[in-house]
Amino acid sequence: MKRLLALIVVSMFMMGTLTACNTMAGAGKDVEKVGEKVQDKAEDCKDAKC
């Protein structure tokens, strides 16, 4: 019974960890897109188009 409980706890921890990884990967992609937009705008302003 203790072994089953330990497996359940470890499984729940692993599911939470994997979910967090996917969330951080998604957030990283969002931040990357925002960074690209900022770079594009900076390039436009550098060329005196702003």
PDB file as gemmi writes it, atoms N, CA and C in Angstrom:
CRYST1    1.000    1.000    1.000  90.00  90.00  90.00 P 1                      
ATOM      1  N   MET A   1       0.820  -1.197   0.000  1.00  0.00           N  
ATOM      2  CA  MET A   1       0.000   0.000   0.000  1.00  0.00           C  
ATOM      3  C   MET A   1       0.865   1.263   0.000  1.00  0.00           C  
ATOM      4  N   LYS A   2       1.948   1.258   0.779  1.00  0.00           N  
ATOM      5  CA  LYS A   2       2.849   2.409   0.807  1.00  0.00           C  
ATOM      6  C   LYS A   2       3.495   2.610  -0.557  1.00  0.00           C  
ATOM      7  N   ARG A   3       3.793   1.513  -1.213  1.00  0.00           N  
ATOM      8  CA  ARG A   3       4.424   1.601  -2.537  1.00  0.00           C  
ATOM      9  C   ARG A   3       3.473   2.240  -3.548  1.00  0.00           C  
ATOM     10  N   LEU A   4       2.214   1.852  -3.494  1.00  0.00           N  
ATOM     11  CA  LEU A   4       1.208   2.415  -4.393  1.00  0.00           C  
ATOM     12  C   LEU A   4       1.045   3.911  -4.136  1.00  0.00           C  
ATOM     13  N   LEU A   5       0.987   4.287  -2.880  1.00  0.00           N  
ATOM     14  CA  LEU A   5       0.859   5.696  -2.530  1.00  0.00           C  
ATOM     15  C   LEU A   5       2.070   6.491  -3.016  1.00  0.00           C  
ATOM     16  N   ALA A   6       3.251   5.928  -2.862  1.00  0.00           N  
ATOM     17  CA  ALA A   6       4.468   6.592  -3.330  1.00  0.00           C  
ATOM     18  C   ALA A   6       4.446   6.756  -4.847  1.00  0.00           C  
ATOM     19  N   LEU A   7       3.989   5.744  -5.568  1.00  0.00           N  
ATOM     20  CA  LEU A   7       3.906   5.830  -7.028  1.00  0.00           C  
ATOM     21  C   LEU A   7       2.904   6.904  -7.464  1.00  0.00           C  
ATOM     22  N   ILE A   8       1.800   6.993  -6.751  1.00  0.00           N  
ATOM     23  CA  ILE A   8       0.795   8.010  -7.076  1.00  0.00           C  
ATOM     24  C   ILE A   8       1.362   9.408  -6.853  1.00  0.00           C  
ATOM     25  N   VAL A   9       2.049   9.595  -5.738  1.00  0.00           N  
ATOM     26  CA  VAL A   9       2.636  10.907  -5.432  1.00  0.00           C  
ATOM     27  C   VAL A   9       3.680  11.281  -6.478  1.00  0.00           C  
ATOM     28  N   VAL A  10       4.544  10.349  -6.836  1.00  0.00           N  
ATOM     29  CA  VAL A  10       5.577  10.614  -7.844  1.00  0.00           C  
ATOM     30  C   VAL A  10       4.933  10.905  -9.195  1.00  0.00           C  
ATOM     31  N   SER A  11       3.893  10.170  -9.550  1.00  0.00           N  
ATOM     32  CA  SER A  11       3.200  10.396 -10.828  1.00  0.00           C  
ATOM     33  C   SER A  11       2.591  11.793 -10.883  1.00  0.00           C  
ATOM     34  N   MET A  12       1.966  12.215  -9.781  1.00  0.00           N  
ATOM     35  CA  MET A  12       1.364  13.545  -9.741  1.00  0.00           C  
ATOM     36  C   MET A  12       2.432  14.628  -9.856  1.00  0.00           C  
ATOM     37  N   PHE A  13       3.561  14.425  -9.199  1.00  0.00           N  
ATOM     38  CA  PHE A  13       4.661  15.384  -9.271  1.00  0.00           C  
ATOM     39  C   PHE A  13       5.183  15.485 -10.703  1.00  0.00           C  
ATOM     40  N   MET A  14       5.344  14.342 -11.362  1.00  0.00           N  
ATOM     41  CA  MET A  14       5.853  14.339 -12.738  1.00  0.00           C  
ATOM     42  C   MET A  14       4.872  15.016 -13.689  1.00  0.00           C  
ATOM     43  N   MET A  15       3.574  14.789 -13.508  1.00  0.00           N  
ATOM     44  CA  MET A  15       2.582  15.434 -14.369  1.00  0.00           C  
ATOM     45  C   MET A  15       2.636  16.946 -14.189  1.00  0.00           C  
ATOM     46  N   GLY A  16       2.785  17.396 -12.954  1.00  0.00           N  
ATOM     47  CA  GLY A  16       2.893  18.832 -12.705  1.00  0.00           C  
ATOM     48  C   GLY A  16       4.136  19.424 -13.323  1.00  0.00           C  
ATOM     49  N   THR A  17       5.235  18.683 -13.250  1.00  0.00           N  
ATOM     50  CA  THR A  17       6.497  19.153 -13.832  1.00  0.00           C  
ATOM     51  C   THR A  17       6.393  19.251 -15.342  1.00  0.00           C  
ATOM     52  N   LEU A  18       5.821  18.250 -15.976  1.00  0.00           N  
ATOM     53  CA  LEU A  18       5.692  18.267 -17.435  1.00  0.00           C  
ATOM     54  C   LEU A  18       4.752  19.368 -17.892  1.00  0.00           C  
ATOM     55  N   THR A  19       3.701  19.605 -17.155  1.00  0.00           N  
ATOM     56  CA  THR A  19       2.777  20.686 -17.492  1.00  0.00           C  
ATOM     57  C   THR A  19       3.480  22.031 -17.399  1.00  0.00           C  
ATOM     58  N   ALA A  20       4.291  22.199 -16.371  1.00  0.00           N  
ATOM     59  CA  ALA A  20       5.021  23.450 -16.197  1.00  0.00           C  
ATOM     60  C   ALA A  20       5.991  23.668 -17.352  1.00  0.00           C  
ATOM     61  N   CYS A  21       6.625  22.606 -17.827  1.00  0.00           N  
ATOM     62  CA  CYS A  21       7.558  22.730 -18.957  1.00  0.00           C  
ATOM     63  C   CYS A  21       6.824  23.220 -20.199  1.00  0.00           C  
ATOM     64  N   ASN A  22       5.651  22.656 -20.468  1.00  0.00           N  
ATOM     65  CA  ASN A  22       4.872  23.082 -21.632  1.00  0.00           C  
ATOM     66  C   ASN A  22       4.422  24.525 -21.488  1.00  0.00           C  
ATOM     67  N   THR A  23       4.044  24.908 -20.282  1.00  0.00           N  
ATOM     68  CA  THR A  23       3.615  26.281 -20.047  1.00  0.00           C  
ATOM     69  C   THR A  23       4.770  27.246 -20.274  1.00  0.00           C  
ATOM     70  N   MET A  24       5.932  26.920 -19.773  1.00  0.00           N  
ATOM     71  CA  MET A  24       7.099  27.795 -19.938  1.00  0.00           C  
ATOM     72  C   MET A  24       7.522  27.856 -21.406  1.00  0.00           C  
ATOM     73  N   ALA A  25       7.401  26.746 -22.118  1.00  0.00           N  
ATOM     74  CA  ALA A  25       7.746  26.759 -23.544  1.00  0.00           C  
ATOM     75  C   ALA A  25       6.799  27.690 -24.301  1.00  0.00           C  
ATOM     76  N   GLY A  26       5.528  27.635 -23.971  1.00  0.00           N  
ATOM     77  CA  GLY A  26       4.547  28.521 -24.607  1.00  0.00           C  
ATOM     78  C   GLY A  26       4.810  29.977 -24.269  1.00  0.00           C  
ATOM     79  N   ALA A  27       5.138  30.231 -23.020  1.00  0.00           N  
ATOM     80  CA  ALA A  27       5.439  31.606 -22.608  1.00  0.00           C  
ATOM     81  C   ALA A  27       6.691  32.102 -23.319  1.00  0.00           C  
ATOM     82  N   GLY A  28       7.662  31.248 -23.479  1.00  0.00           N  
ATOM     83  CA  GLY A  28       8.891  31.626 -24.182  1.00  0.00           C  
ATOM     84  C   GLY A  28       8.619  32.010 -25.618  1.00  0.00           C  
ATOM     85  N   LYS A  29       7.733  31.274 -26.267  1.00  0.00           N  
ATOM     86  CA  LYS A  29       7.375  31.602 -27.654  1.00  0.00           C  
ATOM     87  C   LYS A  29       6.665  32.953 -27.722  1.00  0.00           C  
ATOM     88  N   ASP A  30       5.785  33.213 -26.752  1.00  0.00           N  
ATOM     89  CA  ASP A  30       5.086  34.504 -26.724  1.00  0.00           C  
ATOM     90  C   ASP A  30       6.069  35.652 -26.531  1.00  0.00           C  
ATOM     91  N   VAL A  31       6.996  35.485 -25.610  1.00  0.00           N  
ATOM     92  CA  VAL A  31       7.993  36.529 -25.358  1.00  0.00           C  
ATOM     93  C   VAL A  31       8.864  36.734 -26.592  1.00  0.00           C  
ATOM     94  N   GLU A  32       9.183  35.657 -27.268  1.00  0.00           N  
ATOM     95  CA  GLU A  32      10.001  35.762 -28.485  1.00  0.00           C  
ATOM     96  C   GLU A  32       9.276  36.568 -29.553  1.00  0.00           C  
ATOM     97  N   LYS A  33       7.970  36.330 -29.725  1.00  0.00           N  
ATOM     98  CA  LYS A  33       7.204  37.081 -30.722  1.00  0.00           C  
ATOM     99  C   LYS A  33       7.150  38.564 -30.382  1.00  0.00           C  
ATOM    100  N   VAL A  34       6.980  38.874 -29.101  1.00  0.00           N  
ATOM    101  CA  VAL A  34       6.961  40.282 -28.676  1.00  0.00           C  
ATOM    102  C   VAL A  34       8.323  40.918 -28.961  1.00  0.00           C  
ATOM    103  N   GLY A  35       9.394  40.185 -28.669  1.00  0.00           N  
ATOM    104  CA  GLY A  35      10.738  40.695 -28.937  1.00  0.00           C  
ATOM    105  C   GLY A  35      10.956  40.978 -30.416  1.00  0.00           C  
ATOM    106  N   GLU A  36      10.430  40.108 -31.267  1.00  0.00           N  
ATOM    107  CA  GLU A  36      10.569  40.328 -32.714  1.00  0.00           C  
ATOM    108  C   GLU A  36       9.830  41.589 -33.139  1.00  0.00           C  
ATOM    109  N   LYS A  37       8.640  41.818 -32.581  1.00  0.00           N  
ATOM    110  CA  LYS A  37       7.881  43.030 -32.917  1.00  0.00           C  
ATOM    111  C   LYS A  37       8.630  44.282 -32.463  1.00  0.00           C  
ATOM    112  N   VAL A  38       9.224  44.233 -31.285  1.00  0.00           N  
ATOM    113  CA  VAL A  38       9.992  45.374 -30.783  1.00  0.00           C  
ATOM    114  C   VAL A  38      11.191  45.631 -31.685  1.00  0.00           C  
ATOM    115  N   GLN A  39      11.859  44.570 -32.105  1.00  0.00           N  
ATOM    116  CA  GLN A  39      13.004  44.734 -33.009  1.00  0.00           C  
ATOM    117  C   GLN A  39      12.574  45.352 -34.330  1.00  0.00           C  
ATOM    118  N   ASP A  40      11.455  44.887 -34.867  1.00  0.00           N  
ATOM    119  CA  ASP A  40      10.966  45.433 -36.128  1.00  0.00           C  
ATOM    120  C   ASP A  40      10.660  46.921 -35.996  1.00  0.00           C  
ATOM    121  N   LYS A  41      10.010  47.286 -34.909  1.00  0.00           N  
ATOM    122  CA  LYS A  41       9.672  48.709 -34.692  1.00  0.00           C  
ATOM    123  C   LYS A  41      10.938  49.541 -34.506  1.00  0.00           C  
ATOM    124  N   ALA A  42      11.918  48.996 -33.802  1.00  0.00           N  
ATOM    125  CA  ALA A  42      13.179  49.719 -33.608  1.00  0.00           C  
ATOM    126  C   ALA A  42      13.888  49.924 -34.933  1.00  0.00           C  
ATOM    127  N   GLU A  43      13.855  48.936 -35.783  1.00  0.00           N  
ATOM    128  CA  GLU A  43      14.470  49.071 -37.115  1.00  0.00           C  
ATOM    129  C   GLU A  43      13.741  50.125 -37.923  1.00  0.00           C  
ATOM    130  N   ASP A  44      12.409  50.150 -37.847  1.00  0.00           N  
ATOM    131  CA  ASP A  44      11.643  51.165 -38.567  1.00  0.00           C  
ATOM    132  C   ASP A  44      11.993  52.567 -38.072  1.00  0.00           C  
ATOM    133  N   CYS A  45      12.111  52.730 -36.761  1.00  0.00           N  
ATOM    134  CA  CYS A  45      12.451  54.038 -36.194  1.00  0.00           C  
ATOM    135  C   CYS A  45      13.872  54.436 -36.526  1.00  0.00           C  
ATOM    136  N   LYS A  46      14.730  53.445 -36.600  1.00  0.00           N  
ATOM    137  CA  LYS A  46      16.137  53.719 -36.957  1.00  0.00           C  
ATOM    138  C   LYS A  46      16.218  54.264 -38.383  1.00  0.00           C  
ATOM    139  N   ASP A  47      15.337  53.782 -39.235  1.00  0.00           N  
ATOM    140  CA  ASP A  47      15.302  54.235 -40.620  1.00  0.00           C  
ATOM    141  C   ASP A  47      14.422  55.477 -40.782  1.00  0.00           C  
ATOM    142  N   ALA A  48      14.038  56.104 -39.660  1.00  0.00           N  
ATOM    143  CA  ALA A  48      13.228  57.336 -39.615  1.00  0.00           C  
ATOM    144  C   ALA A  48      11.864  57.156 -40.239  1.00  0.00           C  
ATOM    145  N   LYS A  49      11.242  55.995 -39.984  1.00  0.00           N  
ATOM    146  CA  LYS A  49       9.889  55.750 -40.488  1.00  0.00           C  
ATOM    147  C   LYS A  49       8.862  55.766 -39.363  1.00  0.00           C  
ATOM    148  N   CYS A  50       9.244  56.181 -38.164  1.00  0.00           N  
ATOM    149  CA  CYS A  50       8.267  56.093 -37.075  1.00  0.00           C  
ATOM    150  C   CYS A  50       7.496  57.360 -36.848  1.00  0.00           C  
TER     151      CYS A  50                                                      
END                                                                             
